[in-house]
Amino acid sequence: MRHTLAAALLITLTLGASVATADDTRLAAGEILVETSDVSGSDIPRITVTAVVDAPPSRVWAVVSDCANYSKTMPRIEESRLIRREGSTFVCETVVGLPFPLSDLRSTTTATHTEGPNEWRRQWSMIEGNYRFNNGYWSLKPYGDNGERTLAVYSVHAAPEGSVPDWMRRRAQESSMPGVLEAVRKAVK
């Protein structure tokens, strides 16, 4: 029995390491990985994109932590502003432009910032807006031998109010999310 359990554990660890190695290889080659995961109590999945950015975390942080300039650095953000800052808490307002006949999406969020040295993190939740919910995070970690690159993770659990069919919303989010990391790559150059 102990041998069977040990063998099962070894197989599980080996398979997990193989998947991690495959993802590492894809990330090192410049791919942007997109993953969806179920959220307890919600019919809407969380969407997470992961990529390596060729800049140190402090430079990437300068882009992802600056909500006042999202209209200049993030795709589809028509308007953005910092409402107030209190220590490591930031209240921001953004407007996501959507194609006609859909209405633009507005939200005011509160975000907590944690800055390095092992992880730079921006975690937000919605205060008000025309979403049913909108929360997520940015996580930036040093990547590679010398830490001059960044492992960037952008994760969102959001659903607009209104009657956008779930399949359409899911498809739009999954196809547009890699563009956020592409925009960050461009902004840090």
C-alpha positions, 0 to 999 in steps of 0.5 A: 500500500505504501509503495502504491501511494509513493508511486502515485505521488511520484507520478503526480509530481513528475506530471506537474513538473512536466507541465510547469517545464512546458509552460516555462519553455513557452513563456521564455519563447515569448508566448502569452498563456491564457487560462480560465478557472472556475470561481466558487459561487459564480457562473463567470470564470476568472481569466488569467494571462501570464507572460514574460516582459523584457524589462525588470519588475520596477519598470513594468510596475511603473506602467501597471500601477499608474491607473491615471495613465491607463488611457495611454497604456492599456487597450480599450481604456478610453478614460482613466484617472486616479481619484485618491491615494491613501498610503498603499490604497488607490481609488481609480476610475476607468472607462472601457470603450466598447463597440456600438451598440454596446455601452462603455463600461465604467468602474471605480475600483479600490486597489492595494499596492505591494511593491517588491522586492520579490513581488509587485502586486496590485489587487483591486475590487470594484466600488461602483460601476456598470459591472455586476462585479470587477476584481482582479490583480497584477502580479510581477516577479523577477524572471530569469537568472539575473531578474532583469525580466518580469513574469507578469500575471494579469487576472480578472474576474469581471462581468458587465451588467446587461444582456451580453450573452455569456459565450460572447463575453467569455470569447471577447475576454479571452481574445482581448486579454493577451492584448493587455500584456502586449500593451505593457510590453510596448509601454516599457520599451 
